[in-house]
Amino acid sequence: MLDLPEHYYLDAFFFRRAIAGILNDGVAAGIWTDRDAARLARMFTSQNALRAYDLPTRPTSAQGASG
């Protein structure tokens, strides 16, 4: 029997695997580009949660970090 942390880990693992398969299939079929697939992956994962919970974003290395 799995405890809650293991369920979270496995759910995230299988979600990422399913999304990657769908996006790779779409690129292979010419539905979207690699760049579009990367954007969709971000939207399905981190960006969706950041917007839903109105969370601050961390600066990327290109934007620079203050401190």
Distance bins in CASP14 RR format, pairs under 12 A and 6 or more apart:
PFRMAT RR
TARGET T0000
AUTHOR 0000-0000-0000
RMODE 2
METHOD distances of the structure
MODEL  1
1 7 0 0 0 0 0 1 0 0 0 0 0
2 8 0 0 0 0 1 0 0 0 0 0 0
2 9 0 0 0 0 1 0 0 0 0 0 0
2 10 1 0 0 1 0 0 0 0 0 0 0
2 11 0 0 0 0 0 1 0 0 0 0 0
3 9 0 0 0 0 0 1 0 0 0 0 0
3 10 0 0 0 0 0 1 0 0 0 0 0
4 10 0 0 0 0 0 1 0 0 0 0 0
4 11 0 0 0 0 0 1 0 0 0 0 0
5 11 0 0 0 0 0 1 0 0 0 0 0
5 12 0 0 0 0 0 1 0 0 0 0 0
6 12 0 0 0 0 0 1 0 0 0 0 0
6 13 0 0 0 0 0 1 0 0 0 0 0
7 13 0 0 0 0 0 1 0 0 0 0 0
7 14 0 0 0 0 0 1 0 0 0 0 0
8 14 0 0 0 0 0 1 0 0 0 0 0
8 15 0 0 0 0 0 1 0 0 0 0 0
9 15 0 0 0 0 0 1 0 0 0 0 0
9 16 0 0 0 0 0 1 0 0 0 0 0
10 16 0 0 0 0 0 1 0 0 0 0 0
10 17 0 0 0 0 0 1 0 0 0 0 0
11 17 0 0 0 0 0 1 0 0 0 0 0
11 18 0 0 0 0 0 1 0 0 0 0 0
12 18 0 0 0 0 0 1 0 0 0 0 0
12 19 0 0 0 0 0 1 0 0 0 0 0
12 45 0 0 0 0 1 0 0 0 0 0 0
12 46 0 0 0 0 0 1 0 0 0 0 0
12 49 0 0 0 0 0 1 0 0 0 0 0
13 19 0 0 0 0 0 1 0 0 0 0 0
13 20 0 0 0 0 0 1 0 0 0 0 0
14 20 0 0 0 0 0 1 0 0 0 0 0
14 21 0 0 0 0 0 1 0 0 0 0 0
15 21 0 0 0 0 0 1 0 0 0 0 0
15 22 0 0 0 0 0 1 0 0 0 0 0
15 41 0 0 0 0 0 1 0 0 0 0 0
15 44 0 0 0 0 1 0 0 0 0 0 0
15 45 0 0 0 0 1 0 0 0 0 0 0
15 48 0 0 0 0 0 1 0 0 0 0 0
16 22 0 0 0 0 0 1 0 0 0 0 0
16 23 0 0 0 0 0 1 0 0 0 0 0
16 41 0 0 0 0 1 0 0 0 0 0 0
16 44 0 0 0 0 1 0 0 0 0 0 0
16 45 1 0 0 1 0 0 0 0 0 0 0
16 46 0 0 0 0 0 1 0 0 0 0 0
17 23 0 0 0 0 0 1 0 0 0 0 0
17 24 0 0 0 0 0 1 0 0 0 0 0
18 24 0 0 0 0 0 1 0 0 0 0 0
18 25 0 0 0 0 0 1 0 0 0 0 0
18 41 0 0 0 0 0 1 0 0 0 0 0
18 44 0 0 0 0 0 1 0 0 0 0 0
18 45 0 0 0 0 0 1 0 0 0 0 0
19 25 0 0 0 0 0 1 0 0 0 0 0
19 26 0 0 0 0 0 1 0 0 0 0 0
19 37 0 0 0 0 1 0 0 0 0 0 0
19 38 0 0 0 0 0 1 0 0 0 0 0
19 40 0 0 0 0 1 0 0 0 0 0 0
19 41 1 0 0 1 0 0 0 0 0 0 0
19 42 0 0 0 0 0 1 0 0 0 0 0
19 43 0 0 0 0 0 1 0 0 0 0 0
19 44 1 0 1 0 0 0 0 0 0 0 0
19 45 1 0 0 1 0 0 0 0 0 0 0
19 48 0 0 0 0 0 1 0 0 0 0 0
20 26 0 0 0 0 0 1 0 0 0 0 0
20 27 0 0 0 0 0 1 0 0 0 0 0
20 37 0 0 0 0 1 0 0 0 0 0 0
20 38 0 0 0 0 0 1 0 0 0 0 0
20 40 0 0 0 0 0 1 0 0 0 0 0
20 41 1 0 0 1 0 0 0 0 0 0 0
20 44 0 0 0 0 0 1 0 0 0 0 0
20 45 0 0 0 0 0 1 0 0 0 0 0
21 27 0 0 0 0 1 0 0 0 0 0 0
21 28 0 0 0 0 1 0 0 0 0 0 0
21 29 0 0 0 0 0 1 0 0 0 0 0
21 37 0 0 0 0 1 0 0 0 0 0 0
21 40 0 0 0 0 0 1 0 0 0 0 0
21 41 0 0 0 0 0 1 0 0 0 0 0
21 44 0 0 0 0 0 1 0 0 0 0 0
22 28 0 0 0 0 0 1 0 0 0 0 0
22 29 0 0 0 0 0 1 0 0 0 0 0
22 31 0 0 0 0 0 1 0 0 0 0 0
22 32 0 0 0 0 0 1 0 0 0 0 0
22 37 0 0 0 0 1 0 0 0 0 0 0
22 40 0 0 0 0 1 0 0 0 0 0 0
22 41 0 0 0 0 1 0 0 0 0 0 0
22 44 0 0 0 0 1 0 0 0 0 0 0
23 29 0 0 0 0 0 1 0 0 0 0 0
23 30 0 0 0 0 0 1 0 0 0 0 0
23 31 0 0 0 0 1 0 0 0 0 0 0
23 32 1 0 0 1 0 0 0 0 0 0 0
23 33 0 0 0 0 0 1 0 0 0 0 0
23 34 0 0 0 0 1 0 0 0 0 0 0
23 35 0 0 0 0 0 1 0 0 0 0 0
23 36 0 0 0 0 1 0 0 0 0 0 0
23 37 1 0 1 0 0 0 0 0 0 0 0
23 38 0 0 0 0 1 0 0 0 0 0 0
23 39 0 0 0 0 1 0 0 0 0 0 0
23 40 1 0 0 1 0 0 0 0 0 0 0
23 41 1 0 1 0 0 0 0 0 0 0 0
23 42 0 0 0 0 0 1 0 0 0 0 0
23 43 0 0 0 0 0 1 0 0 0 0 0
23 44 0 0 0 0 1 0 0 0 0 0 0
23 45 0 0 0 0 0 1 0 0 0 0 0
24 30 0 0 0 0 0 1 0 0 0 0 0
24 31 0 0 0 0 0 1 0 0 0 0 0
24 32 0 0 0 0 0 1 0 0 0 0 0
24 34 0 0 0 0 1 0 0 0 0 0 0
24 37 1 0 0 1 0 0 0 0 0 0 0
24 38 0 0 0 0 0 1 0 0 0 0 0
24 40 0 0 0 0 0 1 0 0 0 0 0
24 41 0 0 0 0 0 1 0 0 0 0 0
25 31 0 0 0 0 1 0 0 0 0 0 0
25 32 0 0 0 0 0 1 0 0 0 0 0
25 37 0 0 0 0 1 0 0 0 0 0 0
26 32 1 0 1 0 0 0 0 0 0 0 0
26 33 0 0 0 0 1 0 0 0 0 0 0
26 34 0 0 0 0 0 1 0 0 0 0 0
26 36 0 0 0 0 1 0 0 0 0 0 0
26 37 1 0 0 1 0 0 0 0 0 0 0
26 40 0 0 0 0 1 0 0 0 0 0 0
26 41 0 0 0 0 0 1 0 0 0 0 0
27 33 1 0 0 1 0 0 0 0 0 0 0
27 34 1 0 1 0 0 0 0 0 0 0 0
27 35 0 0 0 0 1 0 0 0 0 0 0
27 36 0 0 0 0 1 0 0 0 0 0 0
27 37 1 0 1 0 0 0 0 0 0 0 0
27 38 0 0 0 0 1 0 0 0 0 0 0
27 40 0 0 0 0 0 1 0 0 0 0 0
27 41 0 0 0 0 0 1 0 0 0 0 0
28 34 0 0 0 0 0 1 0 0 0 0 0
28 37 0 0 0 0 0 1 0 0 0 0 0
29 37 0 0 0 0 0 1 0 0 0 0 0
30 36 0 0 0 0 1 0 0 0 0 0 0
30 37 0 0 0 0 0 1 0 0 0 0 0
31 37 0 0 0 0 1 0 0 0 0 0 0
31 40 0 0 0 0 0 1 0 0 0 0 0
32 38 0 0 0 0 1 0 0 0 0 0 0
32 39 0 0 0 0 1 0 0 0 0 0 0
32 40 1 0 0 1 0 0 0 0 0 0 0
32 41 0 0 0 0 0 1 0 0 0 0 0
33 39 0 0 0 0 1 0 0 0 0 0 0
33 40 0 0 0 0 0 1 0 0 0 0 0
34 40 0 0 0 0 0 1 0 0 0 0 0
34 41 0 0 0 0 0 1 0 0 0 0 0
35 41 0 0 0 0 0 1 0 0 0 0 0
35 42 0 0 0 0 0 1 0 0 0 0 0
36 42 0 0 0 0 0 1 0 0 0 0 0
36 43 0 0 0 0 0 1 0 0 0 0 0
37 43 0 0 0 0 0 1 0 0 0 0 0
37 44 0 0 0 0 0 1 0 0 0 0 0
38 44 0 0 0 0 0 1 0 0 0 0 0
38 45 0 0 0 0 0 1 0 0 0 0 0
38 47 0 0 0 0 0 1 0 0 0 0 0
39 45 0 0 0 0 0 1 0 0 0 0 0
39 46 0 0 0 0 0 1 0 0 0 0 0
39 47 0 0 0 0 1 0 0 0 0 0 0
40 47 0 0 0 0 1 0 0 0 0 0 0
40 48 0 0 0 0 0 1 0 0 0 0 0
41 47 0 0 0 0 1 0 0 0 0 0 0
41 48 0 0 0 0 0 1 0 0 0 0 0
42 48 0 0 0 0 1 0 0 0 0 0 0
42 49 0 0 0 0 0 1 0 0 0 0 0
42 50 0 0 0 0 1 0 0 0 0 0 0
42 51 0 0 0 0 0 1 0 0 0 0 0
42 57 0 0 0 0 0 1 0 0 0 0 0
42 60 0 0 0 0 0 1 0 0 0 0 0
43 49 0 0 0 0 0 1 0 0 0 0 0
43 50 0 0 0 0 0 1 0 0 0 0 0
43 51 0 0 0 0 1 0 0 0 0 0 0
43 52 0 0 0 0 0 1 0 0 0 0 0
44 51 0 0 0 0 0 1 0 0 0 0 0
45 51 0 0 0 0 0 1 0 0 0 0 0
45 52 0 0 0 0 0 1 0 0 0 0 0
46 52 0 0 0 0 0 1 0 0 0 0 0
46 53 0 0 0 0 0 1 0 0 0 0 0
46 55 0 0 0 0 1 0 0 0 0 0 0
46 57 0 0 0 0 1 0 0 0 0 0 0
46 58 0 0 0 0 0 1 0 0 0 0 0
46 60 0 0 0 0 0 1 0 0 0 0 0
47 53 0 0 0 0 0 1 0 0 0 0 0
47 55 0 0 0 0 0 1 0 0 0 0 0
47 57 0 0 0 0 1 0 0 0 0 0 0
48 55 0 0 0 0 0 1 0 0 0 0 0
49 55 1 0 0 1 0 0 0 0 0 0 0
49 57 0 0 0 0 0 1 0 0 0 0 0
50 56 1 0 0 1 0 0 0 0 0 0 0
50 57 1 0 1 0 0 0 0 0 0 0 0
50 58 0 0 0 0 1 0 0 0 0 0 0
51 57 0 0 0 0 1 0 0 0 0 0 0
57 63 0 0 0 0 1 0 0 0 0 0 0
57 65 0 0 0 0 0 1 0 0 0 0 0
58 64 0 0 0 0 0 1 0 0 0 0 0
58 65 1 0 0 1 0 0 0 0 0 0 0
58 66 0 0 0 0 0 1 0 0 0 0 0
59 65 1 0 1 0 0 0 0 0 0 0 0
59 66 1 0 0 1 0 0 0 0 0 0 0
59 67 0 0 0 0 0 1 0 0 0 0 0
END
